[in-house]
Amino acid sequence: MLTIINCIAQNSLSFFWLANRSDMLSSHLLCRRNILFVCICNALNDQTVRTIVASGAGTSPGAILRSAGCKPQCGRCLPDMAEMITEHQTASAFAKAAD
């Protein structure tokens, strides 16, 4: 049976599903003490991923993992990393358009 756990991180409400066994974590996002983990397998949090993306080194999920010295494990983080890259590119495009 799955349990829903609510977690508040950086002024937003995040949900993740935690199975009865710790090795059965079915979500890619885990919040603990105001740190939002994007990749549990490699212990990469959102700030680390955003820093890599902002530096220009994170042009793909694979590039983010390489920049962090990691390799993909289960792959559940890859869609979220891709979304974070897209969000950064969109924000950068808006910032350029505003100038």
Secondary structure, 3 states (H helix, E strand, C coil): CCEEEEEEECCEEEEEEECCCHHHCCCCCEEECCEEEEECCCCEEHHHHHHHHHHCCCCCHHHHHHHCCCCCCCCCCHHHHHHHHHHHHHHHHHHHHHC
